[in-house]
Amino acid sequence: MATLLYRLGRTAFRYRLRFLTGWLALLFLIGGAFAAYGSHLDSEATIPGSESQEGIDLLERSLPEATGVTAQLVFAAPPGKTVDDPAYKARIRGAVREAHSAPQVAEVTDPFKTRSISVDRRTALAQVLYPIKRDVLEDSSVTALEDIAATARSGGLRAEVGGTVYSTAGMEAGVGEAIGVGVALVVLVLTFGSLPAAGLTLLTAVAGLAIGLLGLMLVSNIATISDTAPSLALMVGLAVGIDYALFIGSRHRSQLAEGMAAEESAARAVATAGGAVVFAGLTVIVALAGLSVVGIPFLTVMGLAAALTVLMAVAAAITLFPALLGLAGERLRPRPGSRAGRPGRAGAGGLRWARLVTRRPLITIPVVLLALGAMALPALRLDLAMPDNGTADPASTQRRAYDLISDAFGPGSNGRLLILVQTRGGDPVRAADRVAGGLDIRGVKSISDPERGGDGRTAVVNLVPEQGPRSEATQGLVRRIRARTPALGAAADARVLVTGSTPAAIDVSDRLRDSLPPFTAVVVGLSLLLLLLVFRSVLVPIKAAAGFLLSAGAAFGAVVAVFQWGWLARLFGVATTGPVFSFMPIVVIAVLFGLAMDYQVFLVSRIREEHVHTGRPREAVLTGARHTSRVITAAALIMFAVFASFVTTDDLTLKPIALGLAAGVLADAFLVRMTLVPAVLALTGKAAWWIPHWLDRTLPDLDIEGARLGRPAAHADPADPAAEPVAPSR
């Protein structure tokens, strides 16, 4: 691999204008296509094979209005007044009439006719029905409904808008993300000691990210892409894009400081650090693509979208970046006397830290394990659920509507269950009545009269639970109802399905919870196999996998502490505490696994490179740490800044993922890779690199460290494209 990457890096450096032209042409081509065709993102989340999804599919055929997006107009009179007061009643009915003619609205219920009035007569609820899915609903339609509510507010009457018209925020870059990029640029400048080097690194990352995101948006016109997928792709693609270019650029600068020719340095940087980038990028891509095994299209798309931007980040790092290095030429060579121009001083801090943690490894290892264990303790209380309007900002209209409905009609009114009854030939309404009679159990507040479907075989019953949609009591109620429906259906000679948004959310959470252990096992097993191939060691892969699990535990612990327990919630902009978004653990594991392997490969490959050349394990640990600690520190700070910037987003699906990744990266980089790994390698010595002879002969030699490159040719003709690096002496 090293030889192939060496040739690629040298070719890109030498024919830089051709490579740059190719990347620019690709960017303009994809950008022009996006300008012409735009994008079509989808907010629907399906769960194939689940009872709720089966019910939703059946409803779309027999009673399509029951599956369309809905809004709620909630009106509340001030204390001591009721909605029956003539002035308030007139305003409410006026708002209902206006809503009838609002864009895309199919039907609006009059709360005085449907008797959707609270017991104390202070709150009225009007349902607004749209015969379309959320992704077809125009934002202007929601704004029009909010304007109607604003007009109705007068004389103390409150009017709020809620319902499924509100969804996650989707991709929306703002000030927080800009600050994250700014912090990354500052870290790059401090790391390189050169503004041009930092600028080229950031330019490489942005170019790869732009092409990946624009390509993803174009694909959304022919394939279903969820509206949250670009957000994750943006976050992950930006972070790894900067880090991958940083790894190669730092190697290039250090070799230039040692006096190596610019072209040779760029080629060798791509061959060595670029090999670690390719391998690390591959692990991220495989882990993200592995999300497809869960069987939830929404999650599959998120993983593949992020994997696409990672692929473009790798491609940019090993082709575009060396071309930019060729454009910069000698201008990136550190000045004599500068910090970057003194290779022996550049990693002095890392060397001191490595000596400290390896001096008493039997003390370092338990201390780090205790610290990571303490950080992971809150993860034992991790509670998962799908977000709804009850998790929105308390100042938002959808959250105020949610709270008004809960207070006036009970929390279960925000999480109605749909009981779908499909007969084999009899009257569906009569069968639904019979089924409903068997569902008057503990935890059920009310059951509506059946509504007949258009196919003549289907009827739907609305069931209101006593507790809210995210409560454990409602989850238990759904399971108890489903346990009863087979017998009730058999007695009514009908098929009975429990569906709706609340059961669908429960089905998603259950499937993710069940998928998490096997998915984690697959990811850990994959890490063991890949690291075995790269480092040809038994202990190193085991240590790396164990370190990843510790980092993941610390990430989950931070999420629980902030989002469930409310620690520093105001600092992170968390308006409501409660269960964490169900997709968070499996997405964090997939992304964090790949990022952890970044640091593992970059650090340990340099240590192994020294060990291969010297055969002295302790010195190899110290030398490897001296060469990589500064870069790993910079890479971790950049990733932390990027991920932390996304914690400021309003996207409830992305917010906990971003916090988990930010905490996980810090724990993995500083506690696991830069502290625990050197201590374990120093303690085990040569045993760390032991591998059975039969296995060593069986495994292919990937040569990530570039051992076959040998020393650079002293008098190679730089104009000769056939010139090869000198083979290592034997």
N, C-alpha and C positions, 0 to 999 in steps of 0.2 A: 504493500500500500504506500509506503513512504516513497519508493522510487517513482510510482505513478504520480503522486501528489507533487513530488519535486519537479517533474517535467511539466505538470500543469501550472505550477506557480511560476516557473521560469518562463514558460510560453506566454502567460498572461502579463508578466512584467515586460517582456521583450516586445510583444505585439499589443501594447496597452491601448493604443488608439482603436484597434479593431475590437478589442473586448469592450471598451467603454462605449463604442458606437453600437455594438450589439445589445448591451444593457439599456442604453437610451432608446433604441428602436423598440425593444420589448416593452419598455415603460410607456412610450407614446402609443404603441399599438393597443395595449390593454387599456390605457387611459382613454384613448379615443373611442374604443368599443364601449367602455363604461359610460362615457358622455352621451353616446348614441342610444344605448339600450337601458341604462340605469340598472336598478336592482329590484328584486321582489322578495323581501324577507317575510317569513311566516312566523306567527306567534302561537300557532297551535302545537300542542304537545300530545302525541298519541302514545298509547301503551298497548301494542299488539299482543293478543293472547290473553288479555285481562278481561274480567267480567265487565268492568265499567266501560272499556273500549268497545266490547261486543254490544253492550246496551246502547252506547252512543251511535254506533254504526246503524243499528236497527232503528233508532229514533230518527236518524237523518232520512230514512226511507219512508217511515210511517207517520212521523209527526215532526217535520223539519223545523217548525217554529220553536220547538222545545230545545233545539241544539244551537240556535242562533245566539249572538251576543246580546246581553241584556244590560239595562241601566236601571237605576233606582232613583226616583225623586223623593226625597224624604223631607217632610215639612213638620216643624215643631213649634207649637205656640209657647209663649213665655209663661213663667209660673203664674198660676191663678187664672189663666185663660185656657180656652180650648179651640181646636180647629173648627168647631161648629159656629164660632162667633162669625157673624155675617161678613165682616171685613176680611178675616182670614180665609173663610170658605171661598169667597169670591176670588181672592188672589190665587188660592190653590187650584181652583177650577180654570182660572185664566191660564195658569202655567201649564196645566194638562192640555188645554186646547192648543197652546203654542207648541207644545212638544209633539202633538199630532202632526203638525206641518213641518217639523224639524227635518233636516236632511237625513235620508236613509232610514227613517223611522217607519216601522210597519204598523205598530199598535201601541196605544198607551191606555192603561187601566185607570179609571176614576176611582180613587180610594173610597169615596162616599157611596158608590154603587157596589163595589166589591167588598165593602165593609172592612177595608184594611186600615182600621183606626185602632189605636191602642186602647186599653181598658180605661185609662184615665182621660181619654179623648184629647190628649195633648199632641199626639203624633199621628201623621197620616203618611201612608206609603203608596206611591204610584209606580207601577212597573212599566218600563219602556222597552219594547221588544224590537230588535233589528233582525231581519230574516237573512243575516249574513254572518260570516266568520269574522273573528277579530282582525285578521290580517287585511280584510277588505274594507273594514271600517275606516273612514277618513278621520284624521285628527280634528278637522274642522267641524265634523258632526258632534264630537264630544264637546268641543268648545262652544258650539251653539247651545247645547243642553246646559252647560255651565252658565251661559249668559241668561238663559231663561230662569234658572234658579236665582241668579243674582238680582234679576228684576223683581222676583217674588218676595225678596227680603224687604220687609217694611213693617214699621210699628211693632218690632220685637219678634216677628215671625222669622224663624230660621228655615233655610232651604239649602239642602246639600245634594250632591250627585254621587252615587256609588254604583256598584255592580261590576260585571265582567268587562265593561268597556275599558277598564283600567288594567294594564298589564305591566310587566317589567319595563324598565326604561330603554333597554337595548343599548346599542352602541352610541355613546354620546361623549366625545372627548371634550374636556373642559379645562379650567384653570389648574385643577389638581394634576392632571396628566402633563400639562405644560411644565409645571413645577418639577415633576418627576424627571422629565427630559432635561430640564435645566440643571438639576442636581447631578444627573448622569454626566453631563458635559463638564461640570466642575470637577468631578471625580476623575474623569478621563484626562483633563488638563494636569491635575496634580499627579496622576500616575505616570503619564508620559513626560511631563515637564515640557510639553510642546503643544501649542494650540493647533498647528497644522495636523499633527498626528491624531489629536483628539477629534478634530473636525472630520478627517478622513474616516475614522472609525464610526462616528455617528452617521456620516453620509452613507456608508456601506449598509449600516443597519436600517436606515430609513428607506433606502432604495429597495432592499429586499422585502421589507415590510409593505411598502406601497404596492409593489407588484403582487405580492401574496394577497393583500386585502382587496385590491381591485379585481383580481382574478376570482376571488371568492364571491364578490358582489355580482360579477358577470354570471357565474355558475348558478346563482340564485334565480336566474331567469328560466333555467331549464331543469333545475332540481330544487327540492324543498330545503331551504336553509333557514334555520331558526333565527329570530332577531337577536338572540343573545350570543350566537356563535361568533359574529365579528368582534364582540367585546373581548371574549377570551382570546381569540386569535390576535387581536391588537396587543393585549397585555403580554401574552407569552412571546409573540413574535418580536416585539420591541426589546424585551429583556434579553432573550437569547441572541438576538441580532447584534446588540451592542457587545455582549460578553464574548461571542465567537470572534468578532473582529478584534476585540481587545486581546484575546489570547494570542492571536497571530501577530498583532502589532507589537505587543510587548516583547515577544521573542525576536522579532525583526530589529527593534531598537537596541536590545541588549547585544545582539550580534554585530550591529553597526558600531556600537561602543567599543567592541573588541577589535575593530579594524577590518571586519569582513567586507568584501565588495557588496554594493547594494543589491545587484541582481542575484548573486549567490545567496545573500542573506534572505531575500524575499523567497527564493525557491526553497531554502532550508526551513524557513519559518512555516511555510505551507506544508512541507513534508513532515515536520515534527509536530508543532502545535496544531497544524491543520489536520493531522491524523487524529489527534484527540478531539478536535471539533467535529470531524465526520462521525467518529464513533459516538460521541456524546449526543450529537444531533440525531443519529440513528436510534439511540435508546429513547429519546424524547418522542420521536415520531412513532416508534413501535408501541410505546406505552399509551400515547394518545389514540392511536388507531385501535388499540386494544379495548377502548371503551365501547366499541361496537359489539363486543361479546355479551354485553348486558342485555341487549335486545330492545333498547328504547331509542327510537329514531332521533329524538331530540338530543340525546346524549351522544349518539354516534356522530351526528353532524357537528356538534361542538368539538369533539375530539379530532375529526378529520379536518375541520376548518383550521384549528390551531396547528395541526400537523403540517398543513400546507404552508403556513407562514414560517414554521421552523425549517422546512425543506428549503424555502427561498433564502432564509438566513444562512444556512450552510452553503448554498450555492454562491451567494454573494460573498461570503467570507473567503472561499477558496478560489474564486475567479475574479470578481469585481475588485476586491480589496488589493490583491497583488498588482492588478492593473493600475489602481490608484497609487500604490507604492512606487510603481515605475514612473508615473507622472511626477511624483514628488522627488524621486531620485535622491540625490545627496542632501537635499534640504531637511531630511528627517534624521540625519546623522547627528547625535548629541555633540554639543560643543565640548572641546577639551576643558576639563576642570569643573564642568557642571555635574550635578548629582547623577543625572542619567548617563553622563560620560564616564563615570567611575563605576564599572560593573561590580567591583568588590564591595562598594558602599551601598549599592542600590537595595540589596536585600538584607542589610545589617539588622534591621528590626526583626525580620522574620527569622533570621539565624539565632538571635538572642532568645526569641520565644521558643523556637524548636529545642534549643539547648535546655531551657527551663523545663519544658514538659517532658523531655526525654531523660532528664537527669534522675528523676525518681518516678519511673512509670507506674510502679505499684501504688503510688499515691495519686498520680494524675488520673489514672483510669477510673478508680472508684469515685473520685470527686466529680468527674464529668458525668458518669453514669447516674450519680445521685441528683445532680443538677437537671439532667434531662428527664429523669424520672419525676422530679418535682414539677417540672413544666408540663409533663404529660398527665399528671393526676386529674385535672379537671375533665380530661377527655373521657373518663369513666362515666361521666354524667351527660354525655352527648345525647341530645334529643333532636330527632329529625322530623321535618314536616315540610309541606309545600307552602310557599308564601301566599298570602291573600291580602285583601284590603285592610285586615286587622294588623298587618305588619308595616303598613305605610306610615309616612310621617304624620304625627298627630295634628299637624297644622293643615294637612291636605284635605280637600273636600271629600275624597273617597273614604278617608279614615274617619272623618266626622260623621259621614253618613253611616258607616259601619257601626260606630259607637251608638248613634241614635237608635238604630234598628235593634241593637243588642239590648239597650236599656228599655226600650218601649215594648218590644215583641219577644224578647228573650234571645240569648246568644245563638241558639240553634237556627234562628231565622236567616242567619247569614250562611248557613251550611245545609240547605235542604237536600234531602235524598230523593231520587227519582226511582220509584218502583215500577219497572216495566213488565207488563203482563201480556204475553202473546199466546192466544188460544190456538188449539189445533182444529177448531171448527165451531165452537160455541160462541156465545155472546161475550166479548171481551170485558164489557163493563161489569157484567154480573160476576165473571171470574175475578176481576180486579177487586170488587167489593168483598168477595170471599177471602181473597189473599189479605186484603187490608185488615179484615177482622182478626186475623191471626197475628198481626203485627202490633197490636196494642199492648206493648210490653214496657218494662222499666226502661227509662231513658228516652221514650218517645213522648213529645209534647202534643202533637196533633197530626192527623192524617186527613188529607183533602179527599173530596169526591173524585172518582175516576174521570179522566178525560179521554174520549175515544180518539183513536188514530185514524188517519185517512185510508188505511188499507182494510179496515173492517175487521181486523184480527187482533189489533193492539189497543191497549189502554194504559194510561200512565197515572200513577198516584203520587202526589207530593207528600213526603213525610218530613216533619220538622222535629229534629232532635232537641233535647233539653239543653245540651251544651254546644259550644262553638265548634267550628269545623276542624280546628287544629288540636282540640282537647283529646286526651287519652280516652275519656268517657265516650266520645263520638266514635273513635276508632273501634273501641270495644263493641259499641252498639251495631256498627256496620257488620262486624264479624258475627255477632249473635243473630242478626237478621238473615245474613247469608246462610247461616247454619239451619235456619228454619225454612227458607224458601224452597228447597227441594221437596219437602213433604207438603207444603202449602200448594206448590205448583201441581204436584201429583193429584191432590184432592180436588183441585179446580180444573184438572185436565188442561194445564197451561204451562208455559215456560215462563219463569220469573227471573228477572235480572235486576240487581241493585246497581244503579249508575248515577251519573251526575258529576259535577265538579268535585264535590267532597269525597265520594268513593274513589274517583279517579286519582285524586291526590294521595289517598291512603294506599291505593294499588301501586303507585309510583314509589312511595316511600318503602313499602314492603319489598318490592322487587329490588330496589337499590340496597336495602339492608341485607337481603339474602345474597346479593351478588358481591358485596364488599369483601367477605373473607376469601372466596375463590379468586376474585380478581387480584387481591393483594398477594395471594399465593403465586399466581401466574407472574405478576410483576417481579416479585422477589426471586422466583425461579429463573426468570429471564435474566435478571441482573447477575445471578450466580453463573449462568452459562456464558453470557457475554464477557464478563470480567475474567472468567477462566480462560477464554480465548485470548484476551488481550494481555493479561499479566502472567499467564502460565504459572498459576499459583493456586493452591487450595485454600489457604488462610485468607488471602486478600479479598476474594469474592465474598466469603462468609462474613468477614468484618465489615465490608461495604454494605451488604444487605442488612446486617444488624444495625449499622449506623443509620441507614435510611429509615428503618422502622422507628428508631428513636426520634429522628427528626420529624417524622409524620406525627408521632404522638405529641411532640411539643407544639406542632402546628394546630392540631385539634384542640389541645389544651387552651391555647390562646383564643381560639374562636369561641369555645364554651365560656371562658372567663368574660369575654366582651359581650357576645351576642346573647348569652343565656343568663349570666350572672350580673351583667351590667357594669363590670369593672371598666373604668375609663370610657364608658359608652359615649358620653358627651364629646370627649376628645375625638373619637372616631366617627362622630355623626350618626350614631345608632340611636334612633328615636324610640324604638320599641324592643324590649327583650322578649325572648321566647324561643321556641324550637328553631333550629338552624335549617336552612334550605337543604332539602334531601340530597341534591346532587353534589353538595360540597365535598364530602369525604372522598368519593370515588374520583372526582376531578382533581382534587388536591393531590391524591396519591399518584395519579397518572403524571401530572405535571412535575410534582416535586421529585418523583423518582428520576425523571430525566435530568432535572437540574442538579440533583445530588450526584449523579454520575458525571456531570460536567466537571465538578470540583474533584471528584475521585480520580477520574482519568487524568486530568491536567496535573494534579499533584503527584499521584503514584506513578504515572508514566515517567515523570522527570526523575523521581526517586529510583525507579527501576533502570532508567537510562544510565544513571550514575553507578548503580550496582552492577550492571552488565559490564561497564567499562573498568570499574575498580575492584569489584568483588568484596568491598568493605561495607557491610549493611548499615552500621551506625553513621559513618561518614556520608553514605548515600542519602540517608534520611535528612541529615543536616544540610547537605548541598542542595537536595531537591527542595527543601523548605525555603532555603535562601533564595532560590531562583523563582519560586512560584508564590510565596506568601503575599507579596505586594500585589500581584496580579489577582490572586484569589480574593484578597481583601477588597480590591477595587471592584471586581466582578460582583461580589456579594452586596456591596453597598449600592451598586447600580441597580441590581435586581430588586433589592429592598426598596430603593427609591421609586422604581417603576411600579412595583406591586402596591406599595403603600399609597401611591398617588391614586390608584383605582379604588382605594377604600373610601375616597370622597365621593364616588359616584352614587347616584340615586338608584342604580340597578340593584334590586334586592337579591338577585341571583348571583351577581358578581361580587358584591361587597364582602361576604364572608370568605369567598374563595380567595380574593385578593389579600385579605388579612391573614388567612391561613398560610398562603404562599410566602408572604413577607416574613412572618414569624418562622416558618420552616426553613427558609433560606438562611436567615441569621443563625439559627441553631445548627444547621447542617454545616455551613461554611466555617464558623468560628469554634464551635464546640466539638463537632464530629471530625471534620476533615483536617482542620489546622491544629487540633489539640489531641483528640482521641487517636486518630490514625497514626501520627508520628510516635505517640507513646506506645501503641501496640506494636508497631514495626520495630521500635527500639528494643522492646521487651523480648520479642520473638527472634530477632536477629536473622540469621540465614534461614531459619525454619519458616520465615514468612514467605520465602520464595520456593519452598519445596513443592514438588509435583511428582507423582509416580512416573517412572521412565516410560512405561507403556502408554500412559496418557499423553506425555510430552511428545512422543513420536506420532501419536494419532492426531492430535490437534494441529490445524493449519497455523503457520506463523504469520500473523498479520503485520508484525514489525511497526507497531504504532510509534515506537520511540525513534525510529529512523536509524537503527543500529547498522543497517546495510549500507547506509550512505557513506560511512567512513568520514575522513577529514576532507574539507573542501580542497579542490585542486588549486595548487599554488599558481600555475601558469596556464590555466584553461583559457582558450580563446573565447571571449564573451560573444563574438560574432558567429561562432560555430554552433548551430542548433543541435548538432549531434553530440556535442560535448557532454560527458556523463560525469557524475561525481566519482571520485576515486573509491574503489572498493576497499572495505576494511581489511587490514592485514590480519593474517591468521598465524 
